[in-house]
């Protein structure tokens, strides 16, 4: 836990989520942030430099990540645009990893607006749906990755279900709670843990 807290402090220092910005970061800033998240969270991006190059083309990134309404398309853009840089046999894992990375990248710029996706969070949501039916339709892990808007709706439904008594917490606190809960209740081997982030 202490190691995780130190990582979060380091990320907050460089992402500066409380500082209002315009336009976009420099190439080196985007590269540093991308490699930091890829290392700390083991997102296993297979082509991080392509991800950096694509993010650099988003001229109004800070406007979109800081807008009043959550820009679902921003996540999907970053995640799926980079799918073309890997072979077909690697595509599913790459999609999952890019989607997970994109949610973390935007989340750390705007922690209360963008919900984090990773395999631990998905497992908790799927388990809760199986036992409590908090969402109006069932879903799989792959369903949660197809559209950030869909994942966002499922996440919000979980938060706002009175049976879980968590709606009074900040979104970033629930993000952390879901990840830690999934990590504790759905343990995997160290190798698989790295693969599933």
C-alpha positions as semicolon CSV with decimal commas, in nm:
position;residue;x (nm);y (nm);z (nm)
1;X;0,000;0,000;0,000
2;X;0,280;0,244;0,084
3;X;0,441;0,174;-0,254
4;X;0,108;0,249;-0,426
5;X;0,063;0,574;-0,230
6;X;0,413;0,691;-0,328
7;X;0,334;0,620;-0,693
8;X;0,014;0,824;-0,669
9;X;0,202;1,118;-0,518
10;X;0,454;1,105;-0,800
11;X;0,180;1,089;-1,065
12;X;-0,011;1,381;-0,911
13;X;0,307;1,590;-0,906
14;X;0,357;1,556;-1,282
15;X;-0,004;1,543;-1,401
16;X;-0,107;1,843;-1,187
17;X;-0,482;1,767;-1,201
18;X;-0,571;2,081;-1,002
19;X;-0,396;2,318;-1,245
20;X;-0,611;2,462;-1,524
21;X;-0,438;2,430;-1,862
22;X;-0,517;2,502;-2,225
23;X;-0,410;2,337;-2,550
24;X;-0,186;2,035;-2,511
25;X;0,140;1,916;-2,358
26;X;0,473;1,902;-2,536
27;X;0,589;1,575;-2,693
28;X;0,832;1,514;-2,405
29;X;0,565;1,578;-2,139
30;X;0,325;1,334;-2,305
31;X;0,604;1,078;-2,343
32;X;0,702;1,108;-1,977
33;X;0,342;1,076;-1,854
34;X;0,275;0,779;-2,082
35;X;0,585;0,589;-1,978
36;X;0,518;0,669;-1,611
37;X;0,167;0,524;-1,622
38;X;0,276;0,228;-1,832
39;X;0,544;0,148;-1,575
40;X;0,350;0,216;-1,254
41;X;0,031;0,039;-1,365
42;X;0,189;-0,224;-1,593
43;X;-0,063;-0,140;-1,865
44;X;0,162;-0,322;-2,115
45;X;0,118;-0,084;-2,405
46;X;0,272;-0,260;-2,702
47;X;0,340;0,058;-2,897
48;X;0,372;0,344;-2,644
49;X;0,543;0,580;-2,887
50;X;0,247;0,556;-3,126
51;X;0,017;0,636;-2,834
52;X;0,228;0,941;-2,754
53;X;0,224;1,055;-3,117
54;X;-0,152;1,022;-3,135
55;X;-0,217;1,209;-2,809
56;X;0,009;1,484;-2,941
57;X;-0,228;1,534;-3,237
58;X;-0,523;1,613;-3,007
59;X;-0,500;1,993;-3,024
60;X;-0,775;2,063;-2,770
61;X;-0,685;1,786;-2,525
62;X;-0,701;2,003;-2,211
63;X;-1,029;2,159;-2,319
64;X;-1,181;1,815;-2,370
65;X;-1,042;1,655;-2,056
66;X;-1,145;1,955;-1,848
67;X;-1,489;2,023;-1,997
68;X;-1,799;2,017;-1,778
69;X;-1,933;1,708;-1,954
70;X;-1,729;1,388;-1,966
71;X;-1,591;1,343;-2,317
72;X;-1,642;0,969;-2,370
73;X;-1,504;0,986;-2,723
74;X;-1,167;1,105;-2,594
75;X;-1,108;0,770;-2,422
76;X;-1,223;0,568;-2,721
77;X;-1,008;0,776;-2,956
78;X;-0,689;0,722;-2,760
79;X;-0,763;0,352;-2,705
80;X;-0,877;0,238;-3,048
81;X;-0,669;0,459;-3,276
82;X;-0,362;0,271;-3,157
83;X;-0,510;-0,072;-3,224
84;X;-0,379;-0,072;-3,581
85;X;-0,015;-0,093;-3,473
86;X;-0,026;-0,458;-3,362
87;X;-0,088;-0,790;-3,537
88;X;-0,428;-0,958;-3,539
89;X;-0,324;-1,226;-3,291
90;X;-0,232;-0,959;-3,035
91;X;-0,525;-0,728;-3,101
92;X;-0,757;-0,824;-2,815
93;X;-0,494;-0,782;-2,543
94;X;-0,374;-0,462;-2,704
95;X;-0,727;-0,321;-2,709
96;X;-0,774;-0,403;-2,342
97;X;-0,438;-0,251;-2,252
98;X;-0,494;0,066;-2,458
99;X;-0,842;0,112;-2,313
100;X;-0,712;0,068;-1,960
101;X;-0,427;0,311;-2,028
102;X;-0,656;0,572;-2,186
103;X;-0,886;0,576;-1,883
104;X;-0,589;0,615;-1,649
105;X;-0,429;0,888;-1,862
106;X;-0,747;1,098;-1,868
107;X;-0,834;1,015;-1,506
108;X;-0,507;1,154;-1,378
109;X;-0,574;1,480;-1,560
110;X;-0,929;1,497;-1,423
111;X;-0,972;1,247;-1,136
112;X;-1,340;1,303;-1,057
113;X;-1,457;1,306;-1,417
114;X;-1,298;0,997;-1,573
115;X;-1,348;0,654;-1,417
116;X;-1,060;0,407;-1,429
117;X;-1,100;0,076;-1,606
118;X;-0,882;-0,226;-1,538
119;X;-0,939;-0,596;-1,492
120;X;-0,979;-0,573;-1,113
121;X;-1,249;-0,306;-1,146
122;X;-1,425;-0,512;-1,414
123;X;-1,427;-0,821;-1,193
124;X;-1,587;-0,631;-0,904
125;X;-1,857;-0,482;-1,127
126;X;-1,935;-0,818;-1,288
127;X;-1,951;-0,989;-0,947
128;X;-2,181;-0,716;-0,809
129;X;-2,406;-0,743;-1,114
130;X;-2,431;-1,122;-1,079
131;X;-2,532;-1,100;-0,712
132;X;-2,726;-0,770;-0,699
133;X;-2,838;-0,682;-1,054
134;X;-2,763;-0,312;-1,002
135;X;-2,761;-0,248;-1,380
136;X;-3,059;-0,313;-1,610
137;X;-2,867;-0,559;-1,831
138;X;-2,589;-0,810;-1,776
139;X;-2,244;-0,745;-1,918
140;X;-1,908;-0,912;-1,965
141;X;-1,556;-0,778;-1,934
142;X;-1,536;-0,735;-2,311
143;X;-1,867;-0,540;-2,306
144;X;-1,716;-0,292;-2,059
145;X;-1,426;-0,229;-2,298
146;X;-1,627;-0,172;-2,615
147;X;-1,743;0,177;-2,523
148;X;-1,626;0,411;-2,250
149;X;-1,974;0,560;-2,229
150;X;-2,116;0,216;-2,149
151;X;-1,849;0,146;-1,886
152;X;-1,915;0,491;-1,738
153;X;-2,289;0,420;-1,710
154;X;-2,230;0,084;-1,540
155;X;-1,979;0,243;-1,300
156;X;-2,223;0,523;-1,211
157;X;-2,507;0,275;-1,158
158;X;-2,288;0,085;-0,914
159;X;-2,199;0,406;-0,729
160;X;-2,559;0,524;-0,703
161;X;-2,712;0,196;-0,588
162;X;-2,820;0,256;-0,227
163;X;-2,738;-0,101;-0,129
164;X;-2,366;-0,028;-0,159
165;X;-2,378;0,299;0,039
166;X;-2,089;0,466;-0,147
167;X;-2,257;0,753;-0,334
168;X;-2,130;1,009;-0,082
169;X;-1,766;0,939;-0,170
170;X;-1,570;1,125;-0,438
171;X;-1,535;0,941;-0,768
172;X;-1,158;0,910;-0,735
173;X;-1,205;0,751;-0,391
174;X;-1,442;0,492;-0,538
175;X;-1,195;0,426;-0,819
176;X;-0,931;0,341;-0,563
177;X;-1,177;0,136;-0,358
178;X;-1,284;-0,074;-0,659
179;X;-0,925;-0,144;-0,756
180;X;-0,819;-0,245;-0,405
181;X;-1,135;-0,453;-0,357
182;X;-1,074;-0,637;-0,684
183;X;-0,710;-0,691;-0,600
184;X;-0,802;-0,842;-0,262
185;X;-1,101;-1,054;-0,367
186;X;-0,980;-1,172;-0,707
187;X;-0,611;-1,247;-0,650
188;X;-0,406;-1,390;-0,931
189;X;-0,052;-1,509;-0,966
190;X;0,205;-1,230;-0,990
191;X;0,250;-1,293;-1,361
192;X;-0,123;-1,287;-1,433
193;X;-0,166;-0,983;-1,213
194;X;0,076;-0,794;-1,434
195;X;-0,098;-0,920;-1,749
196;X;-0,444;-0,815;-1,635
197;X;-0,381;-0,454;-1,539
